[in-house]
Amino acid sequence: FKTERFKIRVGRGPVLDTEIREVGSPIVLGEIPGVIAYVGCANWPSPMQDVGRMAYEFARRGYIVTATGCSAMAIAFYKDEDGRSPYEVFPGEFNRGGLLNIGSCVANAHITGAAIKIANIFARRRLRGNYEEIADYVLHRVGACGVAWGAMSQKAASIATGCNRLGIPVIVGPQGSKYRRLYLGRIEDKESFSVWDARTGQKVFIGPAPEHLVYVAETVEECMVWTAKLCIRPNDTTKGRMIKLTHYVELYKHFYGRLPKDLPMLVRTEADIPITYKDEILEFLKAEGWEPHPQPSIDPTLLERLIRVKV
């Protein structure tokens, strides 16, 4: 490495309140498909350029991509066809298609802080003594996903756990299986994916959105597909869900050559179906016996005290 030189953006620190005010609405409604954080150590299972490859792909697709520590440096090792670093291609602002170097490994707190700020600034949820409600809001509305591709240390495990407590799913690389702890959903257990609709007080099945909280991906391709999927949230509007499913379906078809089998659980109404694949997906859904969701638009929560009507 002594003679190698790569271009990296300086660590910028916390996301500003003014930036949150601009992107809070499109993130919660799903029009910005997600916020992705590349964090963790340098225990890569594959060439370190893979982290940059993933970051480049999602920034190109309009996701907000953040990075810290070793992952932020690894992104600089990747170069596109024109020989440019991702930091040279994408802007450093917290907005659609932005690529941010937040700072060192301990600057991860600024990424989770951005999710908390969305709940506080955009939704006016109070902060003091209100962690449960903030986490409930982030889990159901903020399409965020962490990727610790080279996780190795106990610090990386604690970072992932901190994200999980806020309702943010995390994908770890194959080395992450050595932590001996995963938080996997069981989609066949529909009760575990049922939440309260705060508007009506009824229990509603929301599907795998998100399906897991800690997941191990064995390959870069699997990681990219799951990153797109774990940004899907039950609060997405039809436009937002269509945008997110477009990226999920495109990546899945590119790497696996077919449509995802779990589409019937993610498509609530025909308006959710990506326009470019509408005929193909409709045919697939009909073959699977899919029916439109009776309540596609809900105000999801796990906290019974937030129900606004008497049950």
N, C-alpha and C positions, 0 to 999 in steps of 0.2 A: 504493500500500500504506500510505500514511501514516495514513489514518483507519481502516484495517481492523484488526479485533481477532479473534484466534482462540484457542481453548483447546487447550493442549498439555501433556502430562505431562512433568515434569522428567526429564532424563537420569539414570538410576538407577545406571549402572555395571554391574559384573559380575553374572552369575547366581550365586546362592548355592549352596553345596554341599548345604544342606538342601533347596533346591528341586529339585535334580537327583535326590536320593534319592527324592523323591515321584513324579517323572515318568519316571525312567529306564526302568522296566519297561514302562509303557504305550507309550512312544515306540518302544522296540526291538521290542516285540511288534506294533506297528501299531495299538493301540487308541486312541492319540492320533494322528490321521492324519498329522501332520507338524509340523515347525518351519520357518517361513518368515521370511526376513530381507529387508526392503526397505532397500536401501542405494544408494549412488551419488549422482551429481550431479543438478543441476536442469535438465538439457538435455532437457526433456520433449518428446516428439513430439506430445503432445495436452494438453488442459487438466490442470493439476497435480492437480485433484480425482480424477483417475483412479487415482492411487496410493492415496488414501484409500478409494476405491471398492473396490479389490482387497483392501486390508487389512481393511476392514469385512466383506466377503463371507467371507473365510477365517476371521476371528475368530468370525464368526457360526456357521460350520460346525464349530467346535471345534478348529481348528488353533492352535498357539502362534505368535503373530505378533510379530516383533521389528522394530525400525526404528532407523536412525541418521541423523545429519546432515540433509541436505536432504530426504531421504525422510521422516524423522520429522516435519519441519515441514510437508511437503506433506500428510501425512495429516490434520493439523489443519484444512486448508482444506475438507475434505469434511464435509457435514452430512446427517444422515438426515432422514426425513420429519418428525420432531419438532424439527428444528433443532439436534440435538445432535452434537458432535464425536465421532468414534470413541473418543477418550480418555475421554469422559464415559460411554460405553455399556459398555465392556469393562474388566475389572480390570487392574491393572498387575503381576500376578504371573506367574511362569513356570509356567503350568499351562494346562490345556485352556481355550480361549477367551480367553486373556490377550493383551493388546496392550501391549508394552513399548517405551518409548523408552530405548534402551540408553545413548545419549549422542551425542557428536559423531562425525564421520566416522572418526576414528582409534579410536573405541570398537568398531569392527568386530571387533577382536581378542577382545572379550568374547563375541561370538556364536560364533565358531569355538571359543573356549575352552569354551563350554557343551557343544559336541559332544565335545570332548576329555575333559571331565569325565564325560560319560556313560560313555565307554569306561573311564575310570580308576576312577570311584566305583561304577558299577553292575556293570561286567564285571571289575573289578580288574586291568585291564591296566596294567603299569608305564609310567611316563612317560619316565624318563631313557633316552636313546639308543634309543627304541623307536617312532620316528615311523611307520615302515613298517607296523607292526602296528596302531597306532592308526588310521591312514588306512584300512587294510583293514577294520577293525571299523566305522568310520563309513560307508564306502561301502556295505557290505552290510546294515547293521542300523539306522542312524539316518536316519529319513526327513526329511531337511532339504533345503531349496532356497533359493538366494539369487536376488533379483530386483533388478537394477540398471537400472531403467526409464529413467532419464535419464543414463546413463553418458556421460561426456565426457572426463574427465582420465585421465592415465596412472596416477594413484593408484587410480582406480576399476578400471582394468585389472589392477593388481597385487593389489587386494582379491579380484577374481574368481579370479585365478590361485592365490592363497593358499587359497581355498575348494576349488578343483579339486585341489590337492595333498592335501587332506584327504578327498577323495572326495565333496565336496558339489557338485552341479550348480548352474549359474548361468544365469539368463535375462537377456539384455540387450535394451533397446529397439531400434528400427530404426536409431538412430544408432550403435549398437554395432557394426554391420557395418563401420564405418570403422576399427575396430581391426585388421581383416584377419586375424582368427584365430578359428576355431571348433573345438570338439572334438566332432565329430558321430559317433555310432555308426552302424554299418551292420548293420541287423537281419538282412539276408539272409546275413551272415557269422556263422553260428551258433557257430563256434569262438571268436569274440571275445566272446561272451556265455556262455561255459562257464567254470565255476569248479570248484574242488575241494570235495567234501563231506568235511569234516574227520572225520566219524564213520566213513566207509567207505573213503575214499581214492579214490573214483571221480570222474570228470569229469561234471558235470551242467549241462545247459542251463537258465539261469535266466530267459531272456527279457529284454526291454528294461526292466530295473529297476536303475538308471535307464538310459535310452536314450542320452542325451547328457550331456556335462559343461559345454559352453558352447553356448547356443542363442540365435538371434536371433528374437524375436517381433515381427511387424509391427503387430499391433493389441492392444488391451487384452484383448479376448475370447480371442485366441489365447494370450496370456500367462497368463490365468487357467486355461485348459484344461491347458496344459503345466505350470503350477505344481503342479496336483493330480497330474498323471501322474508328474512327476519326484520326488515324495515316496514312490513305491512302491519297496519293497525286497524282495530275495529271502528275507529272514528273517521276513517277515510271517507271523503265524499266519493260519489261515483266517478268524477273526473280524476280524483287522486288515486283511487283504486285502479282505474284503467291505466294510469301512468305507471304505477308500481308493477302491475301485472305485465305490462308491455316489456319492462326490463327483465322481470323474472322469466317470462316465457322465451324471450330472445336468447338469454344466456343459457337456459335449459336446452333449447333446441340446438344452439350452437355446439354445446359440449356433449349432449346425449342423443341428439338427432330425433327427439320426439317431444310431445307435450308432457308437462308434469302430471302425474297421476292424481295429485291432490287439488287440481283446479276446481272440481265441484264444490269443495269446501271453502274456496277463496272467492269464487264468483257469486255475488249476492243477487244481482239482477243482470239483465242483458246489457244495461248501460255500463257495467263494470268491464265488459269484454274489450280487449284491445282491438281497435279498428282494423289494424293490418292483418290480424289473425281471426277476424270475427267468424267467417264461414267455417273455417277449420275447427275452431273451438266450440262453436254451437253444435256442430255435428258430433264432436267428441262428448260434449255434455249430455246431449240427447241419448247417446249410446250408454252413458253411465246412469241414466235415469234422473238427471238433475232437475230440480224445480226451483223457481225463484224464492228467495228468502221472504217470509211474510213481513218482516220488519228490517228492511235494509239500512234504515237510518235510525240510529239510537244514540243515547247519551250514556256510554258504558261506565260502570264503576263496580268495584268489589266491596265498597263501603255502604252498608245498608243505611247509615245515618245521612248519606248524601241524597237519598231518594226525596224528591220534591213533592210527592203526593202521598196521601195516607194509603197504605196497603190494606 
